[in-house]
Amino acid sequence: MRIGVIGSGAMGSGIAQVAAQAGHTVVVYDQQKTALEKAENALKSTLSKLTDKGKITSEQANQIATRIQFCESLDSIAPSELVIEAIVENLEVKKSVFQSIEKIVSETCILATNTSSLSVTAIAAACSNPERFIGIHFFNPAPLMPLVEIIPALQTDDKWAGICAELMLAWGKTPVICKDTPGFIVNRVARPFYTEALRIYDEGIADMATIDAAIRALGFRMGPFELMDMIGHDVNYTVTESVFNAMYFDPRYRPSLTQKKLIEAKWLGRKSGRGFYQYAEGVAAPNPSNDSALLNRIGERILVMLINEAYDAVYYRVASADSIDLAMTKGVNYPKGLVAWGQELGLDKVRSVMLELYETYREDRYRLSAGL
């Protein structure tokens, strides 16, 4: 199968690498020559590192590299049997790109978007043949993260979800099929990880280092503030805002003004040298509180909000309980699936904490899911 990738950024290049490693011929298109050159050099560097580490042989590295072409002409993707778009998260731009792609590729070519938060159905509506359109959402970095969300649009022919899931399995990925709803599985269910941590900070209950420590104590690899700094606030805040807007301003997904101010200051996290934390050389990391009762209370509150969100996603048939647990463990490295974690913690306990939060704040943000 010939694969076309639109966009040569980190995600597009990563998808191209994955497809080439699976034996496909890949064409990466970008209208910016400098971006293509940067992507090609980055791929060579990545393959060299994999060779040095013994992950692949020199021969395999050469084969992977020769399977990928970097092209400035959109016509170069014409022979593709699957085209995956990985460009800016802008609905109108994506629609325009796919209208152009449809004029070039065959009628049997599958069209896919790697969008993380936009409506797949809305993008498909711009196509003259939306039945062949689907969401195939990889997680960054694509060569390393196993999860791929498969999102059929309302118009998608039923056969394509299964075909794309089988293809992703052949690429060594873990596919989950989910409904086309805001945030899909991961970016919906994970919102409380960030927004509730920010709420606790905004209330003055604890500082960022303490909240991060409370979450790491639960088995998470990183706390929410550490992770937001790593992702980049321009990316993380935009996803939160997108889900909030798409969910008709449901307070459960409301973004934080604290995070918005970081973006306004251009303190985007690690990539800018400063975010919630400072990353300049010689700046010591802040010490968290050692108040075990406080740490437990914070961890419990954020975990229960996550579990409540997961059960809500099951209730509204975003995906099956097993798919949701698989997505959270494989897509964002949660220590346990949230549905199973809720059962382990005890659903009576989850309900009790949620009801206590609602009684305290009297906000719809803390409503108990009908799934519980």
C-alpha angles and dihedrals in degrees: 000000000000114000127204120199121195111208128031099216124118093286097043092047091047092052090049090052092050092050093047092049087055089057102261128137107240134195117196114200126197128157091218114079093198090054091052092049091049091049093049092050091047091052091051090050092049093049090047091053092048089051093048090051092050093243091125135008124249088251091054091048090053092048092051092048094049092051091061123074122188111210138180094200118084088207088071090077093057096105092050120125092194126027119193118193118210107170138120117326095249119126098209093047092051092048091052093049094052092048087057093045093052091060091057109038129067122269090251096055114115114232118209137178124208092206114152099200114002124102111270088199091056092051091046090053089067090062125087089219105036092162089083095048123105143157118249105180117191123189124234123289089032096196091055107033111080100202124096120177113214110205120184114203118229087259097046117120108248094238096064099068092059093042092051092046090053090049092052090050088053088053089056094254133132107237125197123186116221142170120266097254128134111293092003106226110319102035090047101043094042096054095095089055087070106022097047091047088053091047091053090049093046090053090054093239092131142346124255096261091053093048090049091049091050091054095045088053087063090059101266114140093225136020119241096257092047090049095047089052090051095046092045124246093244088062101036096045092046092055091049091049092047093052091044092052094043091050091059092257095302104184090226088075100037113143121233124252087212091063092042090056090056090056091048089053090047089239093142099164131256094350091060096037094248138056127128084336131035119244101188115129112270096020108128120224113248117255118242125228116267092212099129094195091054093046091050092048093051094046092048093049095052094041093051091049089053092048091048089053092049092051089048090054090052091047092053091045096241085146139327120286090250092051092049093051091046091049094052095047097042099034103043102011098245110178091234138010108266097228091052091042090055091054091047092050091044123256091235088059092049091050091047094053093045092050090048090052090050092049090050098048105019088213127139086229087079099046116139112247116249084231088070 
